[in-house]
């Protein structure tokens, strides 16, 4: 672990390789698991505001889940998440013609309907952020469904921090990312 500003960063994000391999996993991270995508407090309001523009991209099941539960939910731990469809798929999941899970929010973004790409927790994956009172922990979340992404990342020699560069800059800023790059260079 090393410190960058008010973050404690796992060395895994500079040591391990990762590139999403949607042809292999079919977007399983959006449909497996027992929780929705973690949301920042500000993202809750964004989801409320953009829902009318995202709704046309959603599946019927997603619309039903959102209209019953809300555009976000509050967990037992008082944290915000995206709602789920019957305790499984994220309510914002859609599928392409090959059965690959995609994000309706990101599709609306790609089509120019909204200016917000998707929740930062999704954008950062496989990195997970845990916020504490004095600092944020930046960790690699290893999940067996991403084994093909690890293999592809190793093949292409793309460390996790480079794969999620845009998301890390979105979360922590350009200066923070430049410091991370320096640490990674010195680490080699």
FIVEX-955718 format. One record per residue (C-alpha): x, y, z negated. Coordinates in pm, whole numbers, plus 50000, padded with zeros to 5 digits. Last residue first. Layout:
<sites>
XYZ;...
</sites>
This chain:
<sites>
509214991451191;507845008050877;509335041450975;507185041651289;504075031651092;504695058550831;505125084551105;501905072651275;500035076050945;501285111650912;499955119151261;496625103751157;496375126450852;497135156951068;494465147151324;491645144251072;490495119250808;487235103750933;487145114451299;490915109951325;490535074751184;487675068051429;489685079451733;492715058951624;490755026651564;492845004351792;496015023451703;495545017551329;494754980751391;498044974151569;497904968051945;500414942552074;498224931452370;498514894552276;498444903051905;495314924051954;493704896452161;494384870751887;493144894051614;490014901651815;489454864251866;489644859351488;486974886151440;484204862651328;486594850951055;486424884550877;489464904150762;488464938450631;491594959850659;491704986150389;491705024050344;491105032549977;489805067649916;491095089249630;490305106949303;486655098149239;486675066149444;485665060949805;486075026749960;486835027750331;486644996850554;488834991250856;487784964151100;485744985551194;486315023051201;483535031251450;481085009951256;481925027550927;481825060951112;478165055651193;477585059551567;478575082551854;476895115151752;476175139552039;472815124752134;471045118652469;474225119552679;473835083752810;476935072652618;475495087852299;472145070052349;474125037852403;476145045052090;472945048651888;471505017352048;474574997951934;475544966752127;475124929552066;476224908052360;473514885852508;474904887152863;472134910852982;473034935552706;471604933452358;470364960352119;471294965851757;470004996651571;467994976351317;471194958551215;470564921751263;469944898850961;467694905750661;464494904350868;465694933051090;468164953150885;468224989450771;471375010550807;473135016050479;473325041650197;474745034049854;472855035349525;474265001449413;470824985449458;471014997549817;469495029149965;468085025250315;468525043450644;466285053150938;463355042950720;462185009150592;458895002850778;459525025951077;463125014551096;462224977551087;459444981751346;461705001851578;464404975451548;461994946951622;460684965551928;464224968752061;465835003052054;466945025852340;463735046552342;464155052051964;467575068851991;466205103052087;463465102551820;465995088951567;468465117651615;467425138951316;466815110651070;470105094151168;471955127051121;470405131750777;471625097450662;475005104150823;475705132650581;475475108450285;478015085250446;476595052750579;477575016250530;476344994050814;473574970750708;473994941850469;473824903950462;476284894050727;475954886351093;474164907451357;476364938051404;479624919951327;478644893151581;479184916651874;479284888752135;482334873351963;484254861552270;483234886252542;483174913352276;486904909952209;487624938651974;491364946351968;493364939051652;496984936151541;498224934851182;501154953851033;499944990051049;496444983750915;497764956150690;499914981150501;496784990450306;496305027950269;495685047749951;494095080650053;494135115249896;497155126750094;498695095850250;499625069749990;501115035650057;500005000050000;
</sites>
